[in-house]
Amino acid sequence: MPTVPSVPGTCGPELPEAFSSLKPLGSHVKPIAVEEFRGRLQHAQKLMTEQKPRLDALFLAPGTSLYYFTGIRWGISERLLALVLPRAGEPFLVCPAFEEGRLREQLRFPIEIFAWQEDQSPTQLAASTLAQRGTASGRIGIEETTHFTFFDHLRQAARRFEFASADPVTIACRGRKSENELALMRLACEATFDVFRAVFASLREGMTQQDIAQFVEAGFARMNLHGGALVLIGASAALPHGTVQPQKLKEGDVVLIDGGTSVDGYQSDVTRT
């Protein structure tokens, strides 16, 4: 069977010829622009005002919503990083002092950062900064993925505030996709379709789930993407998450591939048999 390198221009493991058509997306990817991120924040502030009763600030810990509003990707840890968005005025960030440099590297547009030291309370810093900016009481919306410990510390530090779910704002914002977002989602799906087609065209008897899953990962790698898939063979394909028992592909077996990739933060999730 003719083969091609797993990644163009390298001497990595070779792949079947069906993978030769997979190319990086290149200029097809149009990242979310700064103007769109700013527009999202402004739209959130408008929705905060329209709530009954209104929300006076949003509190967002690391997660998808933080990325949606700022473009910042940040893992959750025991040290709080948070975005605080007042109903009026500019947002600000609180972060561990030793992480400030790394955070600044991720800023898509200027956001004021308040760094906290190990002997300080980050939630107290968030509450006092809100007060200094004219919001000393009211209602704070807590983003749904915020860990309870951070919420609990915030409500102790900001006792003049009431707390509510931020869902009516964050979900309303994220639930309506812009044309730019839809384009990125389509690219992610199209890339997944292309990789899956190459994989299915390359199946041979004796392959294991792991062999096929490695083909999927290698296909995405040829496109300069990170992705993967759950692979189920034969009778295990009838189960939602298959089996942990090793399976080998036989003539007539059903093969189910369920996975995807991410393009500028927008993911695909595709199942094909």
KEBA-578934 format. One line per field, with one value per residue (C-alpha): x, y, z. Coordinates in nm, 2 decimals. Each point is the difference from the previous one (the first is absolute). Layout:
BEGIN
px <- [X/...] .
py <- [Y/...] .
pz <- [Z/...] .
//
This chain:
BEGIN
px <- [0.00/0.14/0.09/0.06/0.17/-0.23/0.09/0.10/0.37/0.10/0.14/-0.27/-0.20/-0.15/-0.37/-0.21/-0.03/-0.36/0.16/0.19/-0.29/0.00/0.16/0.02/-0.29/0.23/-0.17/-0.35/0.01/-0.11/0.05/-0.25/0.09/0.06/-0.31/-0.22/0.14/-0.07/-0.35/-0.07/0.09/-0.23/-0.28/0.04/-0.02/-0.32/-0.16/0.11/-0.19/-0.31/-0.02/-0.28/0.15/0.31/0.34/0.27/0.30/0.11/0.26/0.17/0.26/0.20/-0.20/-0.18/-0.17/0.33/0.13/-0.32/0.02/0.38/0.18/0.19/0.06/0.08/-0.01/-0.18/0.22/-0.02/0.12/-0.28/0.01/-0.33/-0.15/-0.23/-0.24/-0.19/-0.33/0.15/0.37/0.30/0.06/0.30/0.19/0.13/0.29/0.28/0.30/0.24/-0.23/-0.04/0.26/-0.15/-0.35/0.12/0.13/-0.35/-0.18/-0.17/-0.08/0.08/-0.16/0.11/0.16/0.01/0.25/-0.03/0.29/-0.01/-0.09/-0.30/-0.36/-0.08/-0.37/0.05/0.21/-0.28/-0.27/0.21/0.08/-0.36/-0.08/0.28/-0.16/-0.34/-0.17/0.00/-0.33/-0.26/-0.02/0.30/-0.06/0.22/0.10/-0.12/0.33/0.15/0.12/-0.20/0.30/0.06/-0.37/0.00/0.31/-0.15/-0.33/0.19/0.22/-0.29/-0.28/-0.19/-0.07/-0.27/0.10/-0.17/0.07/0.16/-0.17/-0.26/0.28/0.28/-0.22/-0.20/0.33/0.16/-0.32/-0.02/0.30/0.15/0.08/0.37/-0.08/-0.21/0.28/0.25/-0.24/-0.05/0.37/0.04/-0.28/0.14/0.34/-0.15/-0.19/0.32/0.20/-0.27/-0.03/0.37/-0.01/-0.30/0.18/0.30/-0.16/0.14/-0.07/0.20/0.00/-0.08/-0.20/0.34/0.13/-0.30/0.00/0.37/-0.10/-0.26/0.26/0.26/-0.26/-0.07/0.37/0.05/-0.24/0.19/-0.30/-0.04/-0.27/-0.10/-0.28/-0.16/0.01/-0.23/0.01/-0.26/-0.26/0.15/-0.11/-0.35/0.10/0.02/0.36/0.10/0.22/0.35/0.07/0.24/-0.17/0.13/-0.17/-0.15/-0.17/-0.36/0.06/-0.17/0.25/-0.12/0.22/-0.12/0.23/0.11/0.24/0.01/0.06/0.08/-0.19/-0.31/-0.05/-0.15/-0.16/-0.07/-0.11/0.03/-0.04] .
py <- [0.00/0.34/0.21/0.37/0.16/0.05/0.37/0.16/0.08/-0.23/-0.35/-0.12/-0.32/-0.06/0.00/-0.15/0.19/0.11/0.25/0.18/0.24/0.13/0.35/0.27/0.24/0.30/0.32/-0.16/0.06/0.35/0.05/0.19/0.37/0.23/0.20/-0.31/-0.07/0.36/-0.03/-0.31/0.18/0.29/-0.23/-0.17/0.34/0.08/-0.33/0.06/0.32/-0.16/-0.27/0.04/0.05/0.12/-0.14/0.24/-0.21/-0.34/-0.22/-0.25/-0.25/-0.19/-0.19/0.03/0.33/0.16/-0.09/0.12/0.34/0.06/-0.26/-0.11/-0.38/-0.08/-0.32/-0.03/-0.03/0.07/0.36/0.22/0.18/0.18/0.25/0.25/0.19/0.29/0.10/0.33/0.07/-0.21/-0.36/-0.10/-0.32/-0.13/-0.25/-0.14/0.24/-0.27/-0.07/0.36/-0.01/-0.31/0.15/0.32/-0.21/-0.12/0.33/0.07/0.36/0.21/-0.11/0.13/-0.28/0.00/-0.25/-0.16/-0.13/-0.33/0.17/0.19/-0.10/0.01/0.02/0.29/0.17/-0.05/0.13/0.31/0.08/-0.01/0.24/0.24/0.01/0.09/-0.33/-0.07/-0.19/-0.16/-0.34/-0.20/-0.27/-0.31/-0.19/-0.35/-0.18/0.20/-0.23/0.02/0.09/0.31/0.10/-0.07/0.22/0.28/0.01/0.02/0.28/0.19/-0.01/0.30/-0.19/-0.25/-0.28/-0.17/-0.21/0.17/-0.24/0.25/0.21/-0.24/-0.26/0.27/0.14/-0.33/-0.16/0.23/-0.06/0.27/-0.07/-0.02/-0.26/-0.21/0.01/-0.13/-0.28/-0.09/-0.02/-0.23/-0.23/0.00/-0.09/-0.28/-0.14/0.01/-0.19/-0.26/-0.06/-0.07/-0.23/-0.21/-0.03/-0.14/-0.27/-0.35/-0.33/-0.05/0.37/0.07/0.29/0.16/-0.03/0.17/0.27/0.07/0.05/0.26/0.19/-0.02/0.13/0.31/0.05/0.02/0.29/0.16/-0.07/-0.19/-0.25/-0.36/-0.25/-0.28/-0.31/-0.30/-0.32/-0.27/-0.07/0.26/0.27/-0.06/0.13/0.37/-0.02/-0.34/-0.23/0.00/-0.34/0.00/-0.05/-0.08/0.09/-0.29/-0.01/0.12/0.18/0.33/0.28/0.31/0.30/0.28/0.31/0.33/0.29/0.37/0.30/0.32/-0.13/-0.12/-0.38/-0.27/-0.31/-0.25/-0.37/-0.21/-0.38] .
pz <- [0.00/-0.09/0.30/0.10/0.30/0.30/-0.01/-0.33/-0.01/0.28/0.02/0.25/-0.02/-0.34/-0.08/-0.28/-0.33/0.10/0.24/-0.27/-0.06/0.36/0.01/0.27/0.00/-0.03/-0.10/0.01/0.38/0.09/0.38/0.20/-0.02/0.29/-0.10/0.04/0.35/0.10/-0.15/0.21/0.32/-0.10/-0.08/0.34/0.17/-0.19/0.10/0.37/-0.01/-0.15/0.27/0.26/0.25/-0.18/0.04/0.11/-0.08/-0.14/0.15/-0.24/0.10/-0.26/-0.26/-0.33/0.10/0.09/-0.34/-0.17/0.15/0.00/-0.21/0.31/0.05/0.36/0.19/0.33/0.31/0.37/-0.07/-0.13/-0.33/-0.07/-0.24/0.17/-0.24/0.16/-0.15/-0.10/-0.06/-0.09/0.10/0.21/0.09/0.33/-0.02/0.20/0.00/-0.13/-0.29/-0.11/-0.27/-0.16/0.02/-0.18/-0.28/-0.07/0.00/-0.33/0.10/0.31/0.32/0.34/0.21/0.38/0.13/0.34/0.22/0.19/0.32/-0.16/-0.08/-0.37/0.06/0.25/-0.27/-0.25/0.24/0.10/-0.36/-0.09/0.29/-0.10/-0.34/0.14/0.04/0.38/0.01/-0.23/-0.17/-0.14/-0.26/0.05/-0.32/0.01/0.00/0.29/0.27/0.32/0.21/-0.20/0.02/0.37/0.06/-0.22/0.19/0.33/-0.14/-0.16/0.27/-0.13/-0.33/-0.09/-0.23/-0.29/-0.30/-0.29/-0.24/-0.13/-0.13/-0.09/-0.17/-0.18/-0.13/-0.10/-0.13/-0.30/-0.23/-0.22/-0.37/0.11/0.26/-0.25/-0.25/0.25/0.11/-0.37/-0.05/0.30/-0.13/-0.35/0.12/0.21/-0.30/-0.21/0.26/0.06/-0.38/-0.02/0.30/-0.13/-0.34/0.18/0.22/-0.03/0.17/0.32/0.10/0.37/0.15/0.09/-0.35/-0.14/0.27/-0.08/-0.37/0.11/0.21/-0.27/-0.26/0.21/0.05/-0.38/0.02/0.29/0.22/0.33/0.00/0.08/0.01/0.18/-0.23/0.04/-0.20/-0.05/0.27/0.23/-0.25/0.13/0.35/0.07/0.12/-0.13/0.19/0.16/-0.14/-0.30/-0.33/-0.35/-0.32/-0.20/-0.34/0.04/0.33/0.07/0.09/0.19/0.03/0.24/0.04/-0.13/0.01/0.09/-0.22/0.19/0.30/-0.20/0.01/-0.21/0.13/-0.28/0.00/-0.31/-0.06] .
//
